[in-house]
Amino acid sequence: MKNSILSGIQPTGELHIGNYLGSLKNFVELQDEFDCYFCIVDLHSLTEEFEPGAAKRKQILDIAATFLAAGLDPAKSTLFIQSHVSAHAELAWIFNTITPMGELERMTQYKDKSSRQQANINAGLFDYPVLMAADILLYKPTHVPVGHDQIQHLELTNTIVRKFNHKFGQTFNEVKIYAQKPLRIMSLSEPERKMSKSEPGSFINMFDEPEEIHKKLAKAVTATDAPAGQMPKGVANLFELLTHFGSPADHERLMKEYQGGTIKYSELKQVLGDAIANYFAPMRVKRAELEKNPDQIIKIFTAGAKKAQIVAQATLAEVKQKIGLI
Ligand code: TYM
């Protein structure tokens, strides 16, 4: 049987290049080889502050258009919106009943987010990883493509797998992260932390205009302390980005200059900025084109939800039967 893949992205604003490299880029590459399910996790996004109504709808549509513009193909992958498949919320409730509070209290993302949004530490924020486990396990995937920051959530998913199987009989298999070395793209402003939407100055968005990209890179920190013989973290991050977006020839030349002590960071930033802008230019055009016809986007994702529902309902029925719900 073909290995299968599930992953999700929150609609909380434009995706940054860390999101792209850690997840979406892999999704596009995986869809030829695997049976893929990719969802926009709108229910997860409600755990953060947001503007309701038209602004939230726009965030969801923007990510849907971004999926398509990046090359996800509804003929190859099942693309859907989480809230269109109610089994996600139902299975999350069932998993809630076997997930120890202590496991959720340990989650670093919960600790981080609750310290940042102290006025809104809602139960959903605490429960977030359980809903994520339900998203994943409904489709019984073998692998989950995510960035480094999601490893702890996948470990919790596997704890839930073991607890469920132990209590109700073999139903789920443990999942693996898809990546030899899960990516952690670092912040431009504080290179010891990850690039994150919630830290202004830390990120470049996929669809930033070229001038904006250059402006953000100009402020990127390069002069951090590093142990003798080691590259400063900020510089290492710029070189890592150049590996993904630039040409091998530019990377080699600039690395030689770095090693020879002749590098000008302004030139590294100029080359990298151009490379990022060029890389995303065709996607930027494609997304603008797609957004002219939101009904078509909604149609694609509604059709995807119908396909996802069949698989999700089958798993939910199996779960209910194992538990003894009638
Ligand atoms: P979200 O929307 O916050 O992030 C989407 C993806 O981007 C990755 N990512 C990064 N990768 C590398 N470097 C970074 N600096 C960086 N920042 C973010 C994240 O690891 C993620 O892969 N909890 C998930 C959403 C989710 C999900 C799921 C994922 C809900 N249910 C089921 C997989 C399967 C999240 O953080 O999304």
Residues whose N, C-alpha, C, O or C-beta is under 5 A from the ligand:
A	BS01	TYM	L6 S7 G8 I9 Q10 G18 N19 G22 S23 V41 H44 M132 D135 I136 P145 V146 G147 H148 D149 Q150 L183 R184 I185 K194 M195
